[in-house]
Amino acid sequence: MGKKYVYSFKEGSKEMKSLLGGKGSNLAEMTNIGLPVPPGFTITTEACNRFYDEGQKLWPELLEEIYLNLAEVEKTLGKRFSDQSNPLLVSVRSGAVFSMPGMMDTILNLGLNDDAVKGLISSTGNERFAYDSYRRFIQMFSDIAMGIPKRKFDEVMEKMKEDKGVHLDTELEAEDLKELVRRFKDVYYEDMGTEFPQDPMKQLQLAIEAVFSSWNNPRAVIYRKLHDIPGNLGTAVNVQSMVYGNMGDTSGTGVAFTRNPANGENKIYGEFLMNAQGEDVVAGIRTPKSISELEEVMPEVFEEFRKVTNILESHYRDMQDIEFTIEKGKLFMLQTRTGKRTTQAAINIAVDLVNEGKISKDEAILRIEPNQLNQLLHPAFDTKKLAESEVLAKGLPASPGAASGKIYFHAKDVVEAKGRGEKAILVRQETSPEDIEGMIMAEGILTARGGMTSHAAVVARGMGKCCVAGCSEVRVDELQRTMKSGSITLKEGDYISLDGSIGTVYLGDIPKVEPELSGHFGEFMSWVDEVRRLKVRTNADTPKDSAQAVKFGAEGIGLCRTEHMFFDEARIPAVRRMIVSNSETQRKKALEELLPLQRKDFYEIYKIMEERPVTIRLLDPPLHEFLPSNAKDIEELAKSMGIAAEDLKDTVESLEEVNPMLGHRGCRLAVTYPEIYRMQTRAIIEAALDYKVNDGVEIVPEIMIPLIGDADELTYVKKEVIAEIEDVFRERSDSIEYMIGTMIEVPRAAITADDIAKEAEFFSFGTNDLTQMGFGFSRDDSGKFLNAYVDKGIFAKSPFEVLDQRGIGKMMEIAVDLGRKTRPDIKLGICGEHGGEPSSVEFCHRIGLDYVSCSPYRVPIARLAAAQAVVKERMNLQLDK
């Protein structure tokens, strides 16, 4: 016997989801636990894959299996295809392994032809219903199976309504629909050159081929990419006998959830219509009634339905989304699946199910997808107002949240607008470190260029600021201060709104609602913290960011980027004087101006973090990033410093580099200008001593030296750092504990980590640069080609978004192993953007890091991902046993 490709609903089960798809496996499961399901069969996902191997045709052996199963359905129901007294009609629906609502095709009422329509009239006594079903089938079949545009039938329908002087389809009478069937057949003939197929077996074959083909239609392909669904899974096809809810006042149809999908309330939630077909519930033609009213209309059916919902939720141990039809007083279940829900509802339902004894805490932890928590952590638009708003453009969802404001094209204009009490959106071609103050003051950020790890994206996520990046549909003219999308041109001061969770730009100012971490969120996260091993820190450079991170459960700071502190308007003159100094004496003088400011920065952060660890990275970016680039700004700076503009211009040009990411930055600055790192070290230690004296709290500062590639670099810079610390201790007649470590972000550092660990007390993996250098990709330019890599299946995801575990991860594993061999108690963490990406967090757990560090608004996400890593590990151990 050959391979089996078709399974009756009686033969399947929910465990066969990968073979029968979600819909098919659940129809089989409901059938086999005794629920009322219209009989049918499922053609497997394996058949779909073979369909493509066969040149998108059904092969003889499969057709034979289909006909045998169809005969069994006919026998069960006592109906036959094309019967003139009691015809069998079927639906042909897709059913992928993962739910893809609306992405693939469905054909209803299949089996109708000129003979069967008479049989439908005979069996229902309803001529109008029969011809309405027939015209729907012709249009649906022609569109989906034969590729005849739906609009051609819509035009005929509109002409018919116009001729009859009616507005709604439902106002057409039986004779009108009979004529419409004739006209629809004419449309088919004109387009195909043949009559509409009357053989129901041929209809079925073409319909199955159409549903298999819809697996690769454009909308399905886009949906799969968006939700990371593999393209090689294929879809199953479900062939199920039709039941009708539009056979009179004892028939109806509806959709219901076993719990409220918006808030998780343990109460049946849904809608129904009497004397209606399934699409009428969602089409808005008639106003559906609340499911609770079904108890008044049909009390016996409602009681049966209530029992069924209890059975299904207890059986699947999760909230279910159910489709049902009532045909002449008899209840039929057409679908059950795990119900989509808001994040708040997901958490409330998971906690309630634990408290009801239906699932364990470990299962509850796995029920919430970590990135879902974004919904709870950022402001959201009012859903009603959002639906009324005009979409202007789509970009990348770089940083979640909702923001509205007047558009400004320069950072200083945003700052000024903020000073006037305005809400502003910073719109740029792309941002640079010079824009930091405007970014801080802006409600949100929109860039025409850049990717998910661009400067705008990284900084915005760090601040919990809404950002849409890489919005290539928008043309930004910073000089003219305009942005254009299609035919719409906006000027400075016009309002737009950004949804950073989905990357959409809207016209106008849309009202927002603040998120509330209410319900069972606290209880759920306490279970998460009980389970996880990895600590979760934050990347934070300001007291505000630090406080936000602590509120979200951060256990320390894993990366404090000191360069962001230098861009403050009051400090930038001193920073620039330090850079253009011609002597060490001049440079030290400028650094003396910065010292008290940096000391105050660290002191304020320490106060927020209390005894939690704080890792401070010494200055990393190239010095030229702090200098002005256009002639006007250079002249203004030269004038303020009392030097010639030409001399300053020469200095700026001398500092420019062909490849600044691999140039004079990080520890290399300390080799040439050790006084810069000495000033920062002094500020770090003096602030810690002040905190000890003033507040009675002894913090252990972690001083991180960036971009080390050779152990001797670290030896040299560490010596300078320790010398400055000893000077402070002598001057203060006091001391504290401290740690000195490094970022592992240069590939050579990873493979010589045993040497580097002789000097470093901790490693923090800077996976942004490690990925950049490991692949040889420029992060800022990679957006030009990485999309093509993903589209063509070379990469599943950009390695700047999701850690490349096979390559970059292997370097991390080497560094962990070598580092611990030299220094068994070395502290190991990650502070790159990957530190808040769930699969990367799981990898960090597996290789034995001590902590991950991420932007404040990703802290809860990292906490949950770290807990899930432990639960998955436990489950695998149990499976192995």
N, C-alpha and C positions, 0 to 999 in steps of 0.2 A: 504493500500500500504506500502511495506517495505521501508527501508532506501535507498535513491538514491545514487549510487556510480559512475555513469557515466553521464557526462555532454557534450552535443554537444558544439562546439565552439560558437554556436549562443546563448547558455544559460548562459555562464560564463561572468566574468568581472574581471578587475584588482583588485577589492576589495576582490576577492575570492582567493587570493594568498595562504593562509594557507591551503585551501582545494584543489585547482587545481595546486599548485606549481607555481613557477615563469614563466616557459615557457607556461604552459597551460592557466594561467590567462591572460597573454599578448597576446597569440594567440586569445583568446576569445575577448579580448578588441579590438584588431585590426579588427577582423571580424565585431564586432558590431558598429565600427565607419566607416565602409564602405571600408576598405582597402582590396586589393586583397590577400586573404589568402586561400591556398588549404584547402578544407573542412576536418574535422576530429572531434575527440572527446577526452576527457580526463577522465581517470580513477583516482579517487581521492586518496589523501594521506591517508584518512581513510580506503580505500580499501587495501592499502599497509599494514597498521597495522593489519587489520583483516586477511590478507593473512598469516601473521606470526602466528596469533592465530589459523588459520585453518591448521597448519602444512605445510605451504608454498605450498598450493594448492588453485586454484580458485574454488569457490563454484557455484552450479548450477544457483542461482538467478543472480549472477554477470555475468556469461557467457550469460545468457538470455539478460541482459541489453546491453552487448557488441554487441551481434548479432543484436539487434534492431537498435542500433546506426550505425553499419556498413551498414545495409540495407539502412539507410537514406543517407549515403554517396554514396552508389551505385546509388540510385535513383537520387541524385543531379547531379552526373557526367555522368549518363548513361553508367556506366561501371560495370562489375561484376568480382568477384574473379574467376580465372581460365578460363576466357572467351577466346576463340580462335580467336577472332577478335579485341577486345578492352578491355584488362584485367585491373582490378583495382589492383594496387600495393600500399602498404602503408609503411611508416616508423614507427617504434616503438621506442620511445625515452623516457628517464627518464626526470623528471622535478621537482626537489626538490624546497622547499620553498625558500631556499637560494642557489644561484648559486654555483655549485660545478663542474667547467669545467673539463672534462676528467676523472672524478672520477667514473662515473657509465656508464652503457652500452647502446648502440644504435644498432638497426638492421634496415637496409635499404632494399628496394626492396622485402619486404615480400609479399607473394602471388604468387611468381614465381614458376612454376613447369613445367613439360614437355609439358603441354598443353598451359599454359600462355605464355611461351617463344615464341611459334608460334604466339600467339596473339600480343605480343610485336613487333615481326618482321612485322606482318601485319599492325599494327597501326603506326609504325615509318618508315617502309621501310629500316631498318638498322639492318641487321643480326648480324654484329659485336657487335654493342651496346647491342643488346638483350642478346647474350651469355656472353658478358663481365659482364652485370648486374647479370645474373644467377650465374656465377662462384663466383662473389663477395658475393652474397646472401648465397650460400652454405657454403662458408668459414666463413662468419660472424655469420650465424645462428648456424653452428656446434660448433664454438668456444664459443659463448656467451650462447646459449640456452642449448647445449648438453655437453659442457666441453671438446670437442676434441681440443687438443693444436693447436694453429694457425700455429706453426712451421711445422706440418705435411703437411699442404697445401702449405706452402712456399717452402718446399723441392720439392714438385711436380711441382710447378711453375718454380723454378730454373732449374729443370731437363728439362722441356719443352723448356725454353729459350736457354739452352745449346744445346739441340738437334737441335733447329732451327737456332742457330748461331746469336741470337739477345741479346741485353742487357736490353731493356726496355719492360715493359708490353705492352706499346702502339704499339710496333712493331709486336706483334702477330696478325695474321689475323683471320677472322671469323671461319674458319675451325679449326684453332689451339685452339681457345677458346671453340669451340664445343667439341673437344676432351678433353680439360681441365675439362669441366663440367663432362664428363664421368669419368675421373680419380678422381675428387673430390668426386663423389658419391661412388667410390670404397673405398676411404679413410674412408668415413662415415660408409660404410657397415663393413669394417674390424674392426673399433673401436666399433660400436654399435651393430653389429650382425643383423641389420635390414636395409631395404632400406631407402633412404632419404625420409622424409615425403612429400607426394604429396598433401595431404588435406590442403588447405590454412587455414581453420579454426583451424586445429590442430597446424599448424605453428604459428598462431596468439596466441593461448593459451600458447604454450611453450615460445614464445617470451615475452609475458607479465609477465609470471612467472619469466623469467630470469632477466628482468629489475627490478622487485620488489626485487628479491634476491640480485641484485647488490647494493642495499641500504646498505647491510652489508658486502660487499666485503672489503678486507683489506685496499685497498687504500682509499676507501670512509670513513672508520672508522678513519683512520689516519688523513685525511683531516678535518673531523668534529672536532676531538680533537684539531687540530692546530688552527681552526677558531672558536672554542667555539660554534659549532652548535649542539643542542640537538639531541640525537640518537632516540628519540621517535617521531620525526616529520613524518618520512616516506617520500617516494617519490611518486609523481603522475606519471602516464604513459600517454604519448600522442600518439595517433594513428592518423596519418595524411596521406592523399593521396599523393602519390609521384608526383613531377614535376621534369623535367629533363632539365639540361642546356647543355647536350651533344648531342643535336639532330641536330647539324649543325651550320652554321654561323649566324643564327638568334636566337641562344640560348646561354646562358651563366650563370655564377654564380659569386657571390661575397660577400664580407663582408665589411661593412662600419660603421663609427662612424659619428654622426652628428656634432661633433667637434673633434679637434685633441686631442687624449688621452695622448699625451706626453707633450704638453704645453698649451692646452686649447683653441687654436686659433679657432675662430668661422668660420670654413670652413669644408665642408664635407671631411672626411679623410678615405681612404680605397682602396681596390684593387678588380679587377675582372678578369675573363678569359672568352673568348668566346669559345663555343663548349667544355664545361668542366663540370665535376661534382664538388660538394662542396669541397671534400677533396683535389682536385687538387690545389686549391688556397693556401692551407697551407702545402701541401706535398713537394713542391719544385721541382716537376717533370717539370713543366713549370713555366716560370717567369711571375707572374701576372702583369697587367698594373694598373697604377694609375686610380682611379675612375673618375678623370677629363677627361680621354681619352674616357670614355663611351659616352660623348657628341658628339664626332666626329664619333664614330662607329654607335651609335643608338640614334640620337638626341631626338626623340620623347620619347623613353623609359627613357632616362636620365632626361628629363624635368618632366616626371611623377614621377620618383624616387626622384628628388629634392623636389617636392611638398609633397611626402609621408614623407620624412625626416623632413620637416618643421612641418607637421601635428603631427608627433609622438613626436618631442621635445616639441612643444607647449602643447600637450595633457598631457605628463608625466612631463613636467616642469623640465626636466633634460636631459643631454647628453645621447643619445641612441646608443647602439651597435646593428647593424641590419644585418641579413643574408637574402639574396634574391636570387632568381633564375629567369632567363628569359627563357621561353619555347616558341619557335617559335614566338618571338617578343612580348610576353605577360609577364608582370612583376608580380611576386608572392613574397609575404613577408612570410618568413619562421620563423622569430624570431625577437623580439625586447626585449631588456633588458637594464637596467641602465648600462652604459658602465664603465668597469674598467678603471682607469686612474692613472697617477702618482699624487703624492701629490701636486706638483706645478700646474699641470693641474686642479686638483680638486679645489684648491683655486681660480685660475684664472676664472674657469667656474662659481663657486659659486658667485664671485663678479660681473662678467659680467651679470649673470642672475638677480641679484638684480638691477643693473644699467639699465637693459632692462625692468624692471618692472614685471618680471615673477615670482619671489619669494621674500619673505621678508628677512630682515637681520637675524631674528630668524631662519628661515628655512635654510639660508646659514650656520649659525653657526652649526646647526645639521647635515649638509651635510658632514662635515669633521670628520673622526674618529680620536680622539686625538693622538693615537699612530702613525698614519700616518705621523705626523710631524717629526718623527725620520728621515725620508728620507731627509728632508731639512737641518737638523742640524749637520749632520756628513759627513765626506768625503765618497765618493762612488767610487767603481772600475769603470774603463772604461768598458762599457758593451761588446764591441767587443772583447777586450782582455780577459775579464772574460770567455766568451764563449769558448775560446781556451785553457783554463787552466784546469789542472788536479785536481780533488777533492781528498784530502788526507784522510779526516775524517770529521765526524759530531759530534758536541757537543751542548751545550745549548747556545742560543743567549743572553748572560749575559749582554752585554753592546754594543749598536749599533755603527756602524762605519766600516771603512775599514782600514786595517793596513798591511804593509809588512815590512820585515826586516830579519836580520840574527838571528838565534835562539841562546839564551844563557840560561843557566840553573840555574844561581845564580845572585842575585840582584847586587852584586858588579861587576860582569862581564858586566852586562848591563850598569852600570855607567861608567865603563872604556871604553866600546865600544862607548858610547855616547861622551865621551871625545875625542875619535879618529875621531869623525864625522860620525860614523856609525849609521844606523837605526837598532834597535834591537827589537826582540820579546822576552819577558820573558816567558820561558816555565818551569812550575813547576808541581809537583804532586798536590800541593795546596799551596796557599800563606799564609803568616802570617804577622803581623805588622812589623816584621823586614825587610820585603821585600819592604817596602814603597818607599824607594829611587829608587830602581830598577824599581818599578812600575811607578813612576813619569817619569823616563827617557825613559822607553820603549815606542815603538810605539803602542804596543798592548800586551795583556796577554793571555796565553793559559794554562789552568790547566786540568789535567786528572781527578781530583776529584772536589767535591763541586757542589752546586746548584746555583739557580738564586739569592739567598741571601747569598752566601758564602762570605768570606772576599774579595776574588778577584772580585766578581761581584759587591758588594756594593761599594768598593773603586773605582773600574774602572768607574762605573756609575757616582760617585761623581766627578771624574776628566774628565768625558766626553771621557774616554779612551776605545778604542775597546777591547772587552774581549769575548773569548769563554771559557766557564767553563764546568766542568763535561764531558770532552771529553774522555769517557772510551775506545773509539776505539784506542786511542794512549797510548802506553806504554812508560813512561818517566823514564829514568835511570839517576838521577841527579849525581850519582857518576861517571859513565862512560861518562856522558854528551852526551847522545844519546836519540833520540825518535824514536819509531818504530810504523808504521801503516801498517798492512798487511805484504807484502813482502818488503816494503820500509823502510830503516833505514837512518835517518838523523843524522848528527853529528853537534857539535857546529860550528857555522859560516855558515851553509846552510840556504838558503832563504825559508821562507814560507809566506803566506798571510792569513789574517783572515777577515772574514765577520761577524762582531758581530751582525748584524741585523738578520741573519738566522742561525748562529752557524756553519758555514762551514769553514774548513781549507783547503787551496789550496797549491799546490807545486809551489815554485818559487815566483818571485817578480812581482806582477801585478800592472800596472800603475793606478793612481787614479785621480779623478777630485774633486776639492773643491766645496762644496755646495754654492749656491748663494741664499740669501733670497731676491729674486727679484720679479718682477711681482706685483701682488696685495697683497702680504703677509702682508705688513705694514698696508694697509687699512683694510684687514680682521681682523687682530689682534686688531686694534683700535675698531672695532665693539665688539669684544670679551671683551675688557676691559670696554667698556661702560655698558655691561650687567651684568658682574659677581659681586657678593657681596664679596666672599672670597678673601682675599689678598693672594698673592703667594710670599713666600720667598724662599731662597735657603739654602742648606747645603754646606758650603764652609769653608775651613781651610787655604786658601792661597789667596794672592792678585790676582793671575792669575785666580783662580776659581771664585773669587768674581767679577772680571771684566767681565768674560764671562757670569756670571749669570745676571749682570746688563744689558749687551748687549741683553740678551734674555728676559728682562722685569722683573727681580726679584725686589721685593719691600722691601727687607731687607734680613738679614741672620737669619734663624730660628734655625740653629745648626752650631756652630763652634766647632769642636772637638779638644781640645787642645793637646790631646795625640799625634796626628799626627805631631805636631810641635816638639816633643821630639825626633823623630827618625832621625833628621838631623845628618849627619856625624860629624859635628862640636859640636853638643850638647850631643850626646849619652854618651860620657865619664862623663860629669857632671851629667847626669841623673843617670847613673850607680853608681857614687860615692854617690849620694844622697840616693840611694836605699840600698847600702851595709854599710852605716854609722852605727857606733855602738852607737852613741849618738846624741842627738838633736842638739848639737853644730856643730858636723860634718855635719849633714844633712842641717842645716841652711847655712853653708858655701857653700855647693854645690848649694843650692837653690839661693844664692846670685849671683852665676855665671849665672844661668838661667834667673834671673829677667830681666836684660836689653834685653836679646834675646826675651823673651816673650813680653815685652813692645813694642819692635820694630815690632814684628808680628802684634799685635793688632793695633798699630798706622797705619801701612800700609793698613790694612784691613779697618779701619775707613775712611782713605782718599779715598779709592775706593767707599765705600758705602755712603759717605757724610752724609746727615741727616737721611738716612734710618736706621731703627732699627737693632741692632746686638745682637743676643743671643749667649752667650759664655758658653759652658758647661765646668765646671771644670773637672779635671782629673777623668776618669771613669774606664779604664781597670786595671786588677790586675798588681801589680808591676813586677811580674816575667816575664811578656811579654817583658820587656825592657832588660832583662839579656840574655847573651849568653847561649846556651844549649849544644854545643859540647865541648869536652875537649880542643881542640886546641884554640878555641876562649876564653875559660875560662882562660887558661894559659896566653894568650896575654893580656887580661884585667887585670889579677892579677899583671902581671909584670908592666903594665903602672900605676897601682895604688899603687905599692910598698907593696902589701900584698901577703900572701902565697896562692898559687893556691888551696890548700886543704881547707883553710878557706873560700875562695870565693865559692868553690864548695858546701861547707856546707850551706852557705848563700842562694845560688841558690836553693838547695834542700829544705831548710826550707821554702822558699817562694812558692814552688810548692803546688798546691791544687788538691784534688780529683775532685772537680767540680768548676773550677774557675769562671764560669758564675754566680754562686750563692755564691761566696766566698768573699775574702777581696778586694773589689773594690768599686768604686763610693763613696758615702758619708761615707762609712765605713772606707775608707782611711783617711778621714778628722777627724773622731772620734779618730783614733789611732795616726795620724800624722797631726794635724791641721796646722802645718807650711807649708805644701804643698799647701793647698787651700789659705792660707793667702798670700803666694808669688804670686799665680796666680791672686788673687783679687787685689793685689797692682799693678801688671802689667796692668790689665784691666783699673783700675781707673787712674793711672798715664798716660797711653797712651791717655785716653779720655781728661784729663786735658791738656796734651801737644797739642792735636788736637784743643782744645778750644783756647789756647794761641797762637799757631803758625798759625792756619788757620781760626780762628774766627768762628768755627762751634761747636755748643754744641750738642754732641751726648748723648743719654740716654742709657748707657750700660745695657743689661739685663743679669744678672749673674744667671746661671742655675746650681742647685745642683742636681746631678744625683742619681738615685736608692733609693730615699726615700721610705720607707715602713711604717714609723710611724711618726706622727707629732712631737714627741719629738726629733727624729733625726734631723729634719729640724730646730727645735728651737735651738738645740745645735750648729749646723754648721752655721746657719744664724748669731748667736751671734758672732762667730769667724770672719765671713766675715765682719760684720758691724764694729767690733772693728778695723779691719785693714783699712777699708775705712775711719773711723774717724781719725786714725793716719795719713793717707795720707793727708786728708783735713787740719789737723793742721800743718803738715810740709810744705804744699804748700800755706797755707793761702788762699785757694781757694776751691770751691766745685762745684759739678754738681749734676743733678738728676740721679738716677739709680733705677733699679728694681731688686728684688730678687725673683726667682721662682724655680720651680722644674719640673723634668720630671715625668710623670705618666707612669711608666713602670713595677711596681710591683702590682699585683692584689689587695693586701691589701690597697695600696695607693688609688686605684680607689674607693673602697667601704668605705674609711674613708676620702674622699676628702673634706668633710665639715670641719673636724678638720685641715687638712693640709692647706686649704685655709685661715685659720686664720693667717698663717705665709707667705704663697706664694702669690705673686702679679700676677703670671701667671702660667699656666700649659702648658706643651708641652708633648703631648702623644708620648712616645717612643714605637711605636707599634711593633718594631722588638722584643724587650725583653718582652713586654706585651703579644705578641702572644706565645713566647717561654714558658713563665711561665704559661700563661693561659691554654695552651694545655698540658704542661708537655713534650714538644718536645725539644730535643737539636737541635738547628738550624743547627749546623755544621754536625750533624749526620743524620738529617731527610731525606737527599737525598737517604739514603739506603732503606727507606720504603714509603716515600710519593708518589713516582711514582706509586707504587702498589695501594695506596689509590685512586689515580686519575684513573688509568686503570680500577679498579673494581667498580668505580662509588660511592665510599664512599665520596670523595671530588670532586667537580667540578674543583677546582684549589688548588694549595698549599696555605695554609693560610699565608705563608711568602711572597707570590707574590701578592695575592689579599686579602684585609682585610676581616676577618671573621666577618661579620656584626651581625650575630645572637648571637655570644658569646663574642668575644673580643669587638665588637662594642657596645654590651649591657653594658659592663664595662665602656666604654667611655661615654655612655649616662648617666650612674649613676654618674660618676665623674663630668660631665658637670652640671648636675642638682644640685648635692650637693655643688659643688664649687661655683656656682652662688647664691645659697641660703645664703651662708656665706658671700661672697664678690661679690655683683652684677656686679661690674665693672672689674672682673677678666678677664685677657686676655687669650684666649684659642687657642692653635695651635697643629699641629702634625708635628713631624720631623722624623718619621720612614720612611723606604723605601716606605711605602704605600702612602706617601704624594705626589707622582707623578704618581700613578696608577689611571686611570680615574674613575672607579666605586667607588674606595675608596675616591677619592676627592668629588664625588657626595654625598657620605654618610656624609663626614665631613661638607658639606654645609647643609644637612638636619638636623644634630644635633646641628647646630649653632656655629661651631667653627669660630674664627676670621680669621685664616690663615692656609694654608698648607705650608710645607717646603719640598723641594726635591732637588735632584742633579741639577747642572746648566743646563744640557742638557735636563732636563725634565720640566723646568720652562714653556716654551710655551705650553707643553702638559697639565700641571696643569691649566694654565690660560684658555685654551679652555674647559677643563673638568668642571671647575668652572662655566663658562658661560653657558655650556649646561645644568648644573644642574638647573640654573635659568629658562632657556627656557622651559625645561621639566616641571618644576613646574607651569609655566604660562599656558602651554598647558593643563595640568591636571585640573587647575582651570577653564579654558574655557570649557573643556569637562563636568565638574561637573555642570556648569551653563546650 
